Amino acid sequence: MKPIWIVDDDDSIRWVIEKALARENLTTKSFTNARDAMLALQSEAPQVLVSDIRMHGASGLELLQTVKAKHPGLPVIIMTAFSDLDSAVAAFQGGAFEYLAKPFDLDKAVELIRRALEESLREANVEQTISETPEILGQAPAMQDVFRAIGRLSQSNVTVLITGESGSGKELVARALHKHSPRSNQPFIALNTAAIPKDLLESELFGHERGAFTGAQTMRRGRFEQAEGGTLFLDEIGDMPFDLQTRLLRVLSDGHFYRVGGHQPMKANVRVIAATHQNLELRVKDGLFREDLYHRLNVIRLRLPSLRERREDIPLLAKFFLAQSAKQLGVDVKRLSDASMHYLSGMDFPGNVRQLENLCNWITVMAPGQTVEIADLPQDMLPSTVASAASEARRSDAPKLAVSETSSTAAHDQTGNEIPPLSSANWIALLEAEASSMLNDGQTDVIVKLGKSFESIVIRAALKHTHGRKNDAAIRLGIGRNTITRKIQELGIDGAKDD
């Protein structure tokens, strides 16, 4: 955390505040005049700045103006011995966090600095630099269309509406639009409108004045002010309360808004990017979303494909997320086996990219080995047939599957329960789980045992299909008559007959 700067030409004031903050384990840096502080701002910045309003040379209001030009989100507390209305109004109009009238109660001064510190840290978390955000990953044709759209919009400030399922990466697209726009050097502020309680959302968006409501002990800048000159990303815009939609429409229409409890209009120079997983046209039809706001937002629509529409990107994304998770935890990167990667590529992932990222975080923490097999995946990610087979494999060395001779070609487990038909991905997953379990149990001749089970199942199924006729079964299987006869004898298969 950066130090708290104290700017005052009164040695005793600086000394008192320094000692009080030191008892709170907060570091400080002091200046005797505003000019020195302005020079220091060229190469560094504080977490919070506390300044007297009247000093020799430049005033605290001039310093405030310089700070807001370079660091608009930095909280500045103005101290003044002239606690008149004009000083207070001038401080707030200049963007001060709060003003402190001298003589002040030291405990209250420390409490105010604490609040400013919390605000500074909160904004630092919100305004993460784009350089910390990974570029969007994707090689699928559907994602290439998205990349082309971002390129076309790179020099535009036009409003964009991003649609797509939850977890598909809409915020990443919004960040990319900002990063490649003329506003890239200004803040990118994201707000999930569905995650903020209705009674707090207005204050979160537009800020509030001190005393605007119970608990508003100080003025607070809203997301529109935080995003000044940059981009404001409003996620899940379809969930915005109807009355707030009216206020948002007004900002988009004339570029002005009022803080909650405020009477002075604030000008917003902000590019708005909105996103939703909902059908806004249907919500307009149902009277849940303003039609005029919908048309204001829907200037350029960019649809983001679901992960199941770009399955070829799953291996690329999985490797990236596994490397990212390992780096965060300070551990070696785990690798998905070919079989497990093939299995995951066949999944639908209803939670899209976010679900895949969460899975990779789980694998990094919970998977037992460096190479992750299908059996190592979370049980709820596996089909019941694979999960039960993996569980059974830990309890027995015996082959788990056999074809029933009294039913059709359906497969049954060793207890006689019918196993639902498997897709190509799932029977491979089942075989992988069985092989992994046998190897983990220390068995030998695994390929021989599994090979015999596999041949037995396939030949029995073929014989069932041909009503026991060996020649016909051999033709269907693509093997010779002598080969199938020998296999039937070796595997002890009954019910075969000559054609």
N, C-alpha and C positions, 0 to 999 in steps of 0.2 A: 504494500500500500504506500502511496506517495505521501509526503509530509503535508501538514496544514500550514499555510503561509499566513503570517501575521504582519500587517503593514500599518505602522503608526509611528508618528514622530515623538510620541510620549514614551520615554523609557519605562516608566512605572507600569503603564498599561500593557506593554509588550511582556514585561517580566511576570506580571500577575497571570496573564493568559498562558504563557509558556509553562509556568510551574503547575497550573491547574491541569493542563492537558498532559503534562508529564506524569502526573499522578494517575491519569487514565491510560497510561502506556501508549500515548499518541505522540508521534514525532512532529516537530515543528521546525519552521524556518522563518526568520524574522527579517524585516526590512524597515529602515527608518524613513523611507519616502517612496512615493508611487513610481518615480522614474526607475529606480533600481529594480523594482518588481517587474516593470514593463520590459526592461532589458533581459531579466532572467526568463521571462515568458518566451523569449525567442528560442531557447534551447531546452526548456523543461516546463513542467506544469505541476501545480499542487493538486491534492485531492479536494481540498476546500480552501477558499481564500477569505480571510477576515481583514477588513480594511477600515481605517478611519475615513470619514468623508471629507474633513478639512485638514490639510497638511501644507507644509511649505512646498511650493512648487506645484506639481500636478495634483489634482484633487482625487479623492476616492472615486468620484463619478467618472472621471476620465479613465482611471484604471479599470473600472467596471466595464466601460465601453470597449477598451482594448481586450479584456478577457473574453467578452461575449463575441467579439469578432473572431478570435482565434479558437476559443473553446466554449461554444454556446451552451453545453450541458454542465459546465463547471459551476457549482453553487458558490455564490458570493454573499457574504454577510457584511453589511455596511454598519459601522459604528458612528454615532454622532452625539455630540454634546448639545446639538441644536435640534431637539426632538420636536420640530415644528412640522406642520402638515406638508409644506413645500418640499422639505428634505425627504420625507417618507415617500411622497408621490414621485419625486425625481428618481429615487432609488429603485422603486418598483417598476417604473416605466423603463428604466435601464436594464431590467431583468434581474434585479437582486433577489436572492433567495429569501432574505429577511433583513430587517434593520434592528439594531440594538442601541437603545438610548443610554447614554452615559449620565450619571453613574449607574452601573448595572449590577445586579445580583450575580455573583460569580458562578454559583451552581446553575442558575438559569442560562447563563451564557454558555456553559459547558454542555448543557442539555440541548441548546439550540445548535451548537456546533456538531453534536452527535447526530441530530436529525439531518443536518446538511450532509454529513458524512455518509449516512445511510442512503440518502438520495443520490449522492455521487456514485456510490458503489452499485446501486441499482441501475443507474443509467449506463454505467460501464459494462454491466452484464448485458443490457439490452442492445447497446450499440457495438456489438462485436464487429471487428473489421472483416471485410469480405475476404481478405487474404487468408483468414483462418477457416473459411468455408471451402470444402472441396468442390471442384467443378463437377457438373453432372456427368455421370457415367452412363454410357449406352452406345451400342453399335447396331441395334435393331433398326430396321427401316422406320418404324413408328417414332423412334427417338430422333432419328436424323431429321424428320419433319419438324420436330420441336426445335432442334438446333438451328435449322434454317430460319424458323420464325424469329428466334432470339436475335439472329444476325440481322434480319431485316429491320428489327425494332431497335437496333443498337444506338442509333442517333436520334431516337424519337423520345418525346416526353408524353406520348399518348397514354391514356388509361387502358389497362389490360385486365381482362377477366380470365382467370385460369380455372378450368373445370377439370375434374378427375376424381377418382375414388380416394377415400381417406388413406393416407400412408403412401400415396403414389409419388410424392416428392414435389408438391406444388410450391412449398417455400423455397426449395433449391432453385426452381425455375425463376421465382420472383427475385431471388438474390442474383441470379445470373443476368436477368434483365437490368437490374440496378448496376451490376458490376461493369456491364458493357454499354452503359448509358452516359450521357454528359454529366450526370449527377454522381458519378462513381466515387468522387472524393468527399462527398457529403454523407450524412448518416443514412443507414438502412434500419428502419424500425419495424418490427413485426408485432402484431397483436392478434391473438386468437379470440375473436369476439364471442365464441361459444364458451370459452373458459372463464370469462369474467361475469360475476353476478350482475343481473340487470341494473340494480340500483347503484353499482359502482362503475359501470361501463361508460357512462357519460363523462364522469370525472376522469377516467382513464384516457379517454379520447381527447377531451378538450381541456383538461386541467381544472383547477378550482382556485378561487380566491380564499384568503384566510377568513374563517368564520362563515363560509358559505353553507356549512351544515355542521352538525355535531361531530366533533373529532377533527375538523379541518383547522388545525392549530397554526398552519402556515400555508402560504401560497404554494401550489404545486403545478409544474408544467405538465401538460398532457402530451400524448403521443404525436399530435400534429405539430406542437412546438419542438419536440425532440427531433422530429424528422425534417425540420426547416431546411430547405434547400436540397433535400434528398428524397428518399422514397419511403412511403408508408405502406406496408403490406397488411391488408386486413383479411385474415384467414377466416373461413367459415362465415362469410358475409351473409349467407342465407339465414343464419340464426340470429341476426341482429334484430332487437326489438323494433316494432313498427314506429314508435315515436322517435327513436334515435335515427331511423332511416331518413326522417324529415330533416334533421339537423345535418346529417351527412350530405344529403342532396344539396342543402344550402351552401355548404363549403365547396362542393364540387361545382356549383353554379356560379357563385360570385367570389370564391376564394377568401371568405371572411367567416370568423366564428367568434363566440364569446366563451370565456371560461365560465364554469359553473359559479354562480354568484357574482359574475362580473358584468360591468356595464360598458367597458371599453372594447370595441371590436378589434380582433387580432387578425392580421393578414397571414394567410397560409400559402407559402410557396412550396408545395409538396406534390410529388407525383404519386398517385394512388394506384396500387395494384391490388385487386381483390381476388379471392379464390373461394370456391365452394365445391362440395361433393354432391350438392342437391340440385334438383331440376328447378332452376329459378323461374322458367316459364310457367311451370305447374304451380309454383308458389304464388306467382303473380295472379294466375287464374283463380286460385283459392283465396285471394285477398290477404295473403300473408307477407307479400313483398310488394313495395311500391313499383308500379310500372315505370314511372318517370325515372326513379333511381336505377332500375334495371337497365334502361336505355343509356343512362349516363355512364354506367359501369361497362356495359357491353359494347364498347367502341371497337376493341380488338379482342376476339375470343381465341384462347389457346387451350386446346384440349390435350391433357396429359394421359397417355395410355396406361392401363393397368399393367402390373407385372406379368400376368398371364398372357398379355398381348405381346410381350417381348421376352419370351422365355430364354432366348439365346443370350440375353444379358445377365441371367442369373449367375453363371459361373464367374463372370467379371465382377459383379457386385459382391458376391460371397467372398471372393479373395480379398477385395478391398476392405470389406467390413471386418474380416478376420484379422487383417494386418492392422487396421485402425484400433480394434479392441485390444490386441496384444500390446500395441504401443502404449495405450492408455494405462494398462495394468502392469507394464514392465515385464512381460513374459514372452516366451518364444511363440512365434506364429504357428497356429495349428493348420493342418492341411486336410481337405476333404478327399477321401478316396474317390477313384473314378466312379465306383458304383454309387456312393452316396451323393456325389455331384449329379450323376445321371438321375438319381431318384428325386433330388430336390428340384431339378429342372422340369420334372413332370408334375410338380405340385401347383395348385392354383394360387396359393398365397392370398387369401381374401384380405389380409392386412397389408398387402403389397410390399413396397421396398422397406417400410418401417418394420413389418413383421420379419423380413429376412435379416435386417440389421439386428433386431432383438434376438433372433435365433443365433446369429454369429456371436453375439455377446454371451449367450448361454453356453455355446460350445466352448468358447475360450475359457470359461470358468469351470464348467461341469464335465466336459468330455474327458475320459480317463487318459487317452494316449495322444500323441502328437498327430497321428494319422487317424482321422475320424471316419469310422465305418457307420453303416446304416444303423446297426444295433446300438450305436452310441448316441443317436439322436434322441430328443425327448419322446417319451412314449406317446404323448398326444399328437405328435407329428407323424406317427406311423399308422398305416391301416391296421385294423384289428387283427388281420391274418398275420401280418409281419410282427406286430407286437407280441401276439400270443406265441408265435413260433420262436421268437427270440427268448421269451420267458421259459418256454418248454425246453429249449436247447440247454439252458443252464441246469436243468434238473435231470436230463437223461441223455445218454449217448445214442439212443436208438433213433433210426430214421423217423421223421415226424409225419411224412405224407405217404399215403397209399391210395390207389384207385379202388373204389368200391366195385366188387364184381356183381353186385345185385341191383345196382342202379344204372343210370346213364353214365355219361362221361364225367360227372361232377367229382371233384376231389374231396376226400374226407381225411380228417386228422386221426390220430391214433385212438381217440375216444369214440370215433364214429360220427362226429359232427361234421356236417357238410361245410366246406369252405367256399365262399362266394367266388365266382370267376375273377381272375386277376388280370389287370391290364399288363402290357408288356413290361412297364416300369416296375409294377408291384411284384411280379413273379421273380424278376431279377433281384429285387430288394429282398424277397423272402429267401432266395438261394444265398445271397450275400450274408444275410443275418445268420443262417444256419452254418455256413462255412466259418464265419467269424467266431461263433459260439464253440464249434468243435475245436478250432485252433486254440481258443482261450482255455478250453478244458484240457489241453495237452494231448489230444488224440493224434494218432498217426494214420497214414494212408487215407487222409481226408478226401483226396480227389477220387480214390478208388471207391470209397463208401458212398460218396455223393453221386459218383458216376453210375453206380449200380442202381441207386434209388431212382435217379433220373431216367435211366433206360427202362427200368421196370414200369414206372408210371406211364411213359410214352407208349411202350409196347402194349400195355394193358388197355390204354385208351384207344389205340388203333384197333386192337382186336375187338373191343366193345363196339367200335364204330362199324366194323366189317362183320359183326356177328360171329366172330371167332375164326374167320377165314384167313389163314396165314399168308397165302400168296397175295391176296388183295391188300392185307395190312402192310406187307413188305413193300408193295408198290407205293402205297400212300406215304410210307415213311422214307422211301428212297433208298432202301437197302435190298440186298439180295435174299432169295428164298432160303439159301443155306445159312446166311447170317442170322435171320430171324429165328430159324429152327434152333440154331446153337444158343442164341440168347435166351430163348424160352426155356431150354433145358437148364442152362446155367443159373437162371434167376428163379427157377421153380414156378413158372407161370402156368396155371391150369386154364382149361377151357378153349385151347386152340385146336383147330381142325384143318385137315387138308381141304382144298377147294374141290 
